Amino acid sequence: MMEKANSANGLIRTKSVEPILKSPVSSTEAAESSGGLSRKSSRRMAAASPGRSSSGHGNNTHIRKSRSAQMKFELDDLGSGAALSRASSASLGFSFSFTGFTMPPDEVADTKPFSDDDIAEDLEAGISKKKLQTEPTLPIYLKFTDVTYKVVIKGITSTVEKDILNGITGSGGIALMGPSGSGKTTLLSLLGGRVRESTYGGSITYNDQSYSKSLKSRIGFVTQDDVLFPHLTVKETLTYAARLRLPRTLTKEEKDQRASDVIYELGLERCRDTMIGGSFVRGVSGGERKRVCIGNEIIVNPSLLFLDEPTSGLDSTTALRLLETLHGIAEAGKTVITTIHQPSSRLFLKFDKLILLGKGSLLYFGKAAEAMVYFTSVGCSPLIAMNPAEFMLDLANGNLTDISVPSELEDRVQTENSEEEIKNGKTDPAVVHEYLVEAYETRVAENEKRKIRSPVPIDEEIKSKVCSTKREWGASWLEQYSILFWRGLKERKHDYFSWLRITQVLATATILGLLWWQSGSDDPQKLQDQAGLLFFIAVFWGFFPVFTAVFTFPQERAMLSKERAVDMYRLSAYFLARTTSDLPLDLILPVLFLLVVYFMAGLRMTVGSFFLTLVTVFLCIIAAQGLGLAIGATLMDLKRATTLASVTVMTFMLAGGYFVKDVPTFISWLRYLSFNYHTYKLLLKVQYEHITHSINGVSIDKGYKEVGVLAAMVVGYRLLAYLSLRRMKLHPGA
């Protein structure tokens, strides 16, 4: 097996993750060792000069001796967990930073993962892979003490409060571990500023300051679900993020270059031009999609990076590679805090500091390498060989089948002789949970709180940047609008120009043309059938846009919440770009529709009449689209929104002036709210103003009133949609 040496600091690392401690050697031996041993593979050693082979034998002999002699840890170190901590550091190759800017210790060996694929890529490229971003970043020291959080559960007869978190304390870069429902995601959301300060108890500070809006641009938050646009490529996704989030001081070319750098740094070169994909679109793999999500956040060089279960749904190899990516980010000076559900033993060895949660309470906070030592010291240990993470999750879950607990807990059960605490002769998990919480509070908590309460060793000028309430936008309003407009156009062109939709429109147009084939006539008595065609056009192009637009904001709610949470853009810029980027796409299909129907049905054959008919249909589409946007934005629930849209559109259709001529007075006002009614009247005017003044009981006016009402609907419905989005708080300060 090839071995990896760093003689300067006395560490030898084999291809496995086990560290080997070696006594220091002289500078001469170090030089010989560095010349005799390859840092990557036998392939590279074969390419070395012949002189290397002469010294290789002696070095390998020394390593073999080191294996048996140097792995003997001091007994005191083992008892305190220091040896395990050193072993963990050796296997990690990095240390999570307390302040978000401390670099890993110098004595840690180079621990780039061994991979034959990496060797091949390096040989082909002829260059070494550069490290993740190391630009200076604002140091942020995260501290939280006695954090509590409750939710109100409303029942039919009563309302109760449920504790989600209870007295959680910690600081710095941490891995949050615990069973489902233990409060990991809630705690991560609190630390990331995603929950209002007034809704939780305790203290969460950033450089000893409370959360402020200026922090939003300095925090990266990767949610558990991969929220990405499926039809954008990897390059497009990261490029748009760079243009919107990076400071205005950078040019467009510099921002695009940053996106390319992130693609390279995260190993996404092979899929840079591949679509992200989704439920109905094939795209990149799960691991690549997760790396794109991480790239979206690290592209701005954040001081704090939060990740919610980044390895969920990934195989063990992909999860390990992803965690190695996070290690590289931490090495670059970022504070990384991640939740993880059920890590393998290899993943667990990658952690530095660990918080173990159980039922919302803190069971352990400290070095991950010392966790097993701590639980053994309080009388809890595995009865069989177990993955440390599996043991701790079983303990937090109350699964005590293969776990030894202190005899005093069994004595407590026998003394109290309570049926609630005796289950098949085993200790009640609730008793063990209370014991672990109490043990942590008495043995560890006060010491940790004392450390956390000490002032942060940072200049007051840096602290003031954290507490600033001024938002920092990466682009001007006009730039935000332009970027979002083109992003929306690229994302939705695939849906609008799908063969299914085009076929639907053309098939409908062809059927209508055949049914009303050359139905034109100057006889008012023979215009009844053609008036039915005009009413159908008004209904069809009122119905179609409503049910397309009603899905817009509910479907993009997760994306809007995610991007607004980091001040990616102003809500007004997003809203205007989102509603206008649909227009070019919305207006192409009606042109195709009318080109078929108009001439097949033999409608009024003048250029002016055709274009006025087209403009009238456009006005109807934009008004109907506004109604759909307003309903979707107000309800933000697809099931309720589609139900309300169905009832509304049906009502407008029935009140449109074609089916019922004599509407009762008390409900006749409904027709004036119907865009179908006003569109129908305008179409009648365009086609028949030269023939008659009334058709089917509908008077043909000059059309100014109808145009004004439709224009008011275009503006009014969109204003209602915008105010609904503004009212709905997607996150603090949105």
N, C-alpha and C positions, 0 to 999 in steps of 0.2 A: 504493500500500500504506500502510495506517495505521501509524504509528510510535509508539513508546512511549518517553517521556522521563522522566528523573529528573535534572534539572539540578543538584540539590544535590550529587550525587556525581560528575557528569561522565560518566554512562553513558546511551547511547541504545540501546534495544532494538527491533528491528523484529519483524514477525510471525514471521520465521524465527528460528532459534536462533543466528544469527551475531551476536556482540557488536560494537558500534561504540563506540570510545572517543572521547570528545569533551573538548576542553579546557574547563576551568572557565569559567563565564560569571558575569557580575555578578548581584547579587541582583535588579536590575531586570529583566534579561533572563530570569532564572529565573522571576520572577513572571509575565512575559508568556508565557513558554513553557508554564508549567503551565496558564495560562488558554487558550492557543491550541490545545493538542494534547489530544486525547481519550486517556484511559488504556485504553479498551476497544474502541470501535468507532465507525464513522461514524454509527450510529443514535443513540448518545449525544451526538455532536457536533452532530447536527441538532437535538437538543432543547436545546442550549445557547443562551445569550443572543446577540443579534445583535452585540454588541460584540466577540465573540470573533473574528469573521472578519477584522477589521482587522489583527490581529496575527498571524494564522495564516500569511500569505504570507511574512513575514520569517523566521519560525521555520523554515518548510519550506526556505527558501533556505539557511539556516544548516546544516540537516541534510544537504542535498545536498552542500555543500562539505565537511562533516565526513567523508562517506563516502570521498572520494578522498584526503583529507589525513591523517585521524586513524588509519587502520588500519596505518600504517607503524610496525612494532615496531622497537625497538632491536636491532641485530645481536647484541649480547652477551646480551640477554634471550632472544632466540630460541635461541641456542646452549645456554643453561642451562635452557631450558624454562619460564622465568618468564612469558614472554608467553603461552605456551600455558596455563599455570596460570591467568593472569588471564582469558584467554578462557573457560576452563572455568568459572571462578567466575561470570563474567557470564552464561553460558548456564544455569548451574545455579540461581542465585538462592538458594543455601544452601551450607553447608559442614558435612560430617559432623563431629561434635564429638569431640575426644579424650577428654573427661572425661564426656560424657553430659549436660552442662548448659550448655555454652557456646553462646550465640546466634550466628547468622550475622553476618558483618561488616556494618557500617553502610553501606559504600560499594557494596554490591550492590543493583542496581535491583530494583524490584518486578517479579517475573517470573511472575506468575500466567498459566498457559497461555491463549492466545487461543482462544476457542471461541464461535461464534455461539449454540450451545445454552446456554452459560453466560450469555450476555447476555440471552437470552430469559427464562431462569429468574430472573435478577436483577431484570429489569424487572417480571415478574409478581409476584415476592415483595415488591418494593419495599424490600428490605433487602440488605445485603452478607453474604456467607457468612462465618461466623466461623471463626477459625483452629482448628487442632487443639489438643488439650489443652495448656495451658501452666501447669498447676499445678506448684508446686515439687516436685521429685523428688530423691531421694537421689543425689548425684553419685557415679558409679562409674567409675573409670578402669581399663579392661581392658588388661592387658599379658600377652604370652606370648613366651617365649624358648626356642629349641632344643627345640620340641615334637616328640616322636617317638611313634609308635604302631605296634605290631606285632600281627598276628593269627596264631594257630596253625592251620595247615592239616593236618588229619589224613588221611593216605592209607592205602591198604591195607597197604603194607609199611613206610612211614616217615612221620615227622611233621616238617614244616618250618615255619619262621617267615617270614612275608611282611611286608615293610615297607610300611605304608600312608602314614605321614608320617615325614619325616626332617629334623629341624632347622628347623622353621618358627618364624619370629619376626615379631612385629607388635604393634600397639597401636591403640586407638581404633576409630572407625567405619570399616568397610572393606567393599569388595565383593570377594568371593572368586570368582575365575574360573579355569577350567581345563577340560580335556576330561573326558569320562566316565571314572571310575575314578582320577582324580588325587588324591582325598582331600578334596574340598571338604566333603561332608556329614559326614565323620568329624571334620574340624577344627571345623566348626560345632557338632557334638555335644559335642566336648571343651570348647569355649569356653562352651557353654551349660550345663555341669555335668551332661550326660546320660550321661557315662561315668565310671566310678569312678576316683578319683585314683590308685589303686595300679596301674592297668593301662596308664598312659602315662608317658613320660619327659619331662623338661624342666620348665618352670615356667609356670603360669597363675595370675595373681593379679588380684584385684579390690580396688582401693585398697591394693595391696601386701599383701593378705591372701589366704589360701587360700579355696577354695569352702566355704561353710557353708550349713546348712539355711535360715538366715534370708534367703539370696539368692533362694530359690525363688519367693518372692512378689514379688520385684523384677525378675524376668526374664520377658520374653515370648518364646515360642518358637513360630514358625509352621512347621509341618512341610511337606514337599513335597506330601504327600497331604492333601486337604481332609477332615479328620476331623470330621464334623458329623452330628447326628441328622437324617435325611432328612424326617421328618414334622413337625418343629417349624418354625415360621415364623422369619423373620429377627429379628423383635422378641422372640419367646419365647426364641430362642437367646441373644441378648445380655442379656436381662433375667435369665435364670437364672444366666448367668455373673456378672453384676453382683451379684446377691444372695448368691452363694457366695463371691466373691473380694474384694469391697470390704470395707473395715474395718468392724468392729462399731459404730464411733462414728457411722456414717451410718444414718439411718432407712431403712425399706423404700422410702418415697416418694423419698428422695434417690438411692438406688441405681437405682430404676426411671428416674428422670430422667437419670442418667448414661448409662444404656443408650440412652435417646432421643437424648441429645446425640451419642453415638458414631454412631448411625444417621444423624443429620444431617451430622455431620462427614465421614463416609465416602461421602456421596451415595447412601444406601440408602433414601431416603424412599419412592420409588416401589414398592419391593418389600418393604416392612417387614412386610406381612401375607401374603407369599407363602411357601409352604413351601420349605425348602432343596432338597429333591429328592435323587434318587440314581439308581441303575441302573434301577429300575423305577418311579420316581416323578418326574414332571416338576416342575421347580422353577426356581430362579433360574439366571442364566447363570454361566459359569465365572469371569468377572471379579468378579461380585457375590459368588459363593461365596468367592473368595479374600479379598475385602474383609471378609466376615463373619469369616473366620478371623483376619484382622488385628485386627478390632474386638474379638474375644474376648480378645486379648492387651493391646491398648492401653487397654482399659476400666479397668485397674487403675493406669494411669499408670506403666508400668515404667521403670526406669532404663536397662535394656538390652533391645533388641529384636533377636532373631535370626530370620532368614527363610531357609528352604531352597528355593532355586529358585522364587521366587514367581511368575515369569513363564512357567514351563513350561506348555505347552498353551494359551497365550493368543495371540490374534492381536496384531500389532505395535501397533495402536492401543490395545487394551485393556491391553497390557503397559506402554505409555508412560503411560497414565493411572494405572495401579497404581503405577508408579515415582514419579510426581508426588505420589501420596498418601504414599508413604514419605518423600519430600522434606519434605512438610508435617509429618510426624511428627518428622523430624530437626530441622526448624526450631523445633519446640516444646521442644527441649532433650533429646531422647532420643539415645542412641548406637545406631545402626542398623548391623547387620552382616548382609549377605545374600550368599548364593551365587547365581551366575548362570551358565548353561551356554553360551549362544551369543547374546549381545546384539546388537541392530542398532546401527548407528552412532549413531543418536539416543539409544538407551539408554546406550551407552557414554559419551556426553558428559555424562550425568547423574552419573557417578561422581566422587568426590573422591579417595579413597585406594583403591588396588588391590593385591590379592595375586594373583599368577599362579602357579598350581601346575602341575607336570608330573611325573607318576609319583611323587607323594608328596614331591617336593622343591620348594623355593622358587626360582622363577626371577626374580621381581621383587616388590618391596614398596616402594611410594612413591605419589606423586601420579599419578593416572591420566593427567592431561594431559601428564605428562613421560615416560610409558612409551615412546612411540615414539622420543623423543629418546635415551633410555637405550639401547634396543636398536640404534639407529643407531650410537651411540658404541662399542658392542662389536662392530660389524661385521655386524649382521643387519638387513636392510632389505627391503621388498617390491620385487619387480621390476615389478609393475603396480600400478595404483591399487586399494587394498584398504581395506575397513573395518578400522580398527585392531584391533578385537576379533577379527576373523577372522584377521588376520595373526598375532596372539599365540597364538591357539588352534592354528593350523597349526604354529607354531614349537614349542609345547608338545607337540603330537601327533607331531612328527617329519615332517610333510608339508612338504617343502622344495621342491616343484615351482616355486613362484613366489616363492621367497625367496632372497636373496643371503646367503651366509655368508662369514666371513673366509677369505682364501686360505690362511692358516696351517693351517686344518683339512684342506684338500685336500692341502697339503704333508705333513701328518702321515700321511694315508692312503697317499700315495705312498712315504713313507719306510719305514713299517712293512710295506707290501705284504702286508697281511693280507686274506684272502678275506672274513673276517667284516666288515671295514670297507669293502669295495668292493662296491657294489651298482649294477650298470648304469652304472658310471662316476660315480656320485654319492656325496657324503659320507654316511656312515652316520649316521642320526638319533641313535643312541646316543652318537656322538662329539659331536654338536652339543649334546645334552642335558647331557653332562658338562661341556662348555665353558661353557654358560650357567649351570649351578650354580656352577662355579668362578669365573666372572666376577662373579656376584652376591656370592659370599663375599669376594672380594678387593676389590671396588670399593665395595660398599654396606653389606654386612652389619654390619661392625664399627661403623660410624658409627651405624647404626640401633640396634644393641644398646646402645651407649653412651647414647643418648637414653632408651631404655626403662629402663635401670638406674637412672636418676636418680629420687630419691624423689618421690612424688606430693604436690603442693602442696595437701593437704587436712588439716583439723583431725583430731586424734587421736580426738575424739568421734565424728566421722563414720566413721572407720575402724573403730571398735569396733562400730558398728551392723552393719557388713558381716560381721564375724567372729563375731557372736552365733550360738549354736547353738539358740536358742529359736525354735520355729515360731510363725508368726503366722496364726491361722485367721480367715477373714473372717466366720464365723458359728459359733454354738454347735453342739454335737452335735445337739441336738433340731431346731434350725433347718435344719441340713444334711440331716437325715433327712426333714423335711417338704418341703423344696424338691426333693430328689431323688425323693421319692415321687410328687409331682404331676407332675414332669417325665417320669418313667417312665410314668405313667398316660397322659399326653397323647401321648407318642411311640408307645406300643404299642397304643393303642385302635384304630388303623387296621388293624393286622394281625389283631387278635383278632376284630374285627367285619367282616372282609372277607366278601363274599358267598360266596366259594369255601368258606371254613371253615364258615360257617353252613349252607350247602347240604350240605356233607359230613356234618355232625352230624345234621341233620334227615332227610336221605335214609337214613342208616344206621338212625336210630330208626324211621322208617316201615317199612323193610324188615323189621326185627326184629319190629315190631308185627304186621305181616301174617303172618310165618312162625309166630309164637307167638300167633296171634289167639285171645283168650279161652281160654287154656290152663289156667286155674286149676282146681284140684280138691282135695278133702279126702282123696282116696284116695292113700295113700303109694305104691302101685304105679304111679300115673299122674303122679307128680311128676318122673319122670326127665327128660322133655323140658324142663319149666320150670326144673329145676336147671341144664340146659345154658344156658338164657338168662341165669341169674344168673352163671354162670361167664364167659360172654362179656362181660357188663357189667363184671365185675372185670378181665378182660384188656384190654378196649377202653379203659377209663379208667385203666389202668396203662400201657399202651403209648403212648397219645396224649400225656400230659404229659411222659414221659421224652424223647421225640424233639422236643418243643417246647423243653424246658429245656436240653437238651444243647448247643444252639447259643448259649445266652445269653452266657456269658463269653468263648468264643472269638471271637464276632462283635463284642463290645464291648471286646476287649483293647486295640485302638489308642486308643479313647476313654478307657478307664480309665488307660492309661499316660500319655496326654497330660494329663489333668486331675490325676492324682496327682503328676505331675512338678512342678506349680506349687502344690502343697498346696491344691487346691481344696476338698477334703473329706477326712475320715477314712475309711479303708477300711471300718471297721465300720459307719459311717453309710450308705455306699454299698451295702454288702452287704445290710443289713437292708431298706433302701428298695427295692433291686432285687428282692429275693425276696418282699416283701410287696405291692409295687405290682402284681404279676402276679395276686395272689389274687382281687381283685374281678372281674377279667376271666376268670380261669380257672373261676370258679364259676357264671358265667351260662349258658354253653352246657350244662353237665350238667343244669341245671334244665329247660331246653327239651327236652333228650334224654329225661329221665325223665317229663316231662309227656306225651310222646307214647307211650313204650314202656310205662310202668306201667299205663295204663288200657286200651291196646289189647291187651296181653298178659293182662289180667285178673288181675294180681297181687293180693295181700291188700288188700282194700278197707277199710282203716281209716286215719284221719288219722295216728295214731301210727306205723303201719307205713310209710306213705309218707315221713314226715319222717325216720324212722330209716334208711330206705334212702338218702335223700338225704344224710344226715350220713355214712353209711358210705362212699358214693361220694366225698364231699368229702375224707374222711380218706385214702382210697386215692390221690386225685389229688395231695394235698399230699406224701404219702410218695414217690410216683413222681416228682414234680417234684424233690424233694430228691435222688433218685438221679441224675437227669439233670444237675442242677447240679454234683453232686460229680464225675461223670465228666468233664464239660466243663471244670471248673476244674482238675482234676488233670492232664489231658492237654493242654489248650489247643490242640488240633489237631482240626479238624472231621472229617477222614477217619478218624483213629484213634478219636476219641470215638464217632462213629456206629457204627463196627465193634464196639467194646466194648459199646456200649449194645444193639446188636442181639443179640449173644450172651447178654448178661445177661438181657434181657427174655424171650428164647426159653427160657432155662433156668428162669426163675421161672414162666413159663407152664406148662411141662411138669411142674414140681414142684408145681403149684398144687392137686393133689388131685382133679382131674377125669379126666385121661387115664389115669393109672396109680394103681391102688389099693394094690398091694403093692410098695412101693419097697424095694430091697435096703437092709439095715441100714446098711451102710458109707456110703451116700449119702443116707440118709433125712433127714439134718440140713438138706439143701438147702431142703426145703419151709418150714422155719422162718425162712429168710432171704427168702422170697418174699412180697411184699405181696399178690400175687394170692391166695395160699393163705389168708391171714388175712382178706382182704376177702370172699372166697368163703364162709368159715365164718360171718362176721357176717351176710351176706345170707341164708344159709340159716336162721340163728337168727331173723332178723326175720320171715321168711315162714312158717316151718314149726315153730316151737317149740311151738305148740299142737297139732300133729298127731303128730310123731314125734321121736325122739331121735337118729336117724341116717338119712342119705340118701347113697346111692352110696358107702358105707363111710366117710363123713365124719361124725364125731360132732358133735352140736349141743350146745355148752356154754353157760355163762352169758354168755360174750363178753368178760369183763374182761381175760383174758389177750391176746386178739386186739387189743383197743383199746390196751392198754399197749404191745404190740409195734409197732403202727403209729405210735403217738405217739413211741416211741423212734426209729423210722426217720425221722420228720419232723425231729426235733432232730439225730440223729446224722449223717444225710447232709448236712444243712446245715452242721453244725460241720466236717465233713470238707472241704466245699467252701470254707469260709472259711479254714481252715488252709492249704489248697492255694494260695489266692490270697495269703495272707500269706507263704508260703514263696517264692513266685515273685517275685523282685525285678524289677519292671518298670522301675526306674530307681534311681539312688542315693537312698537314704533313703526309699524308698516304704513 
